[in-house]
């Protein structure tokens, strides 16, 4: 029970506070918006923090801190990947629309009203 409380406070609580009040502020402007490389900076700091934790606290506590750092890292990467769009806009081109319009005119001309 003591180990569970200690690990929960150290890995969960400590990591939450570090992410909330320190790491999440890195790479943002005064309005709180991301700078061009802000997401990369924050996640490099998270990886480095996890590595430092496993170096100074080998065993369960270091692994717990490292694991707790991975949730915000993976969440932020997921949000970044969702914002990435295709290199070119998807959809029909003007030539495609002209062909479709011509086919539609042919179909409508052949219909009995």
Residue pairs with C-beta under 8 A, 6 or more apart in sequence:
3 60
6 61
7 60
7 61
7 64
10 61
10 64
10 65
11 61
11 64
11 65
11 67
11 68
12 68
14 65
15 65
15 68
15 69
16 68
18 49
19 46
19 69
19 72
23 42
23 45
23 46
23 49
23 72
24 42
24 72
26 38
26 41
26 42
26 45
27 34
27 35
27 37
27 38
27 39
27 40
27 41
27 42
28 34
28 35
28 38
29 35
35 41
39 76
39 77
39 80
42 76
43 73
43 76
43 77
46 69
46 70
46 72
46 73
47 69
47 73
49 65
49 69
50 65
50 66
50 69
50 70
51 66
53 61
53 62
53 65
53 66
53 69
54 62
54 63
54 65
54 66
55 62
56 62
57 65
92 100
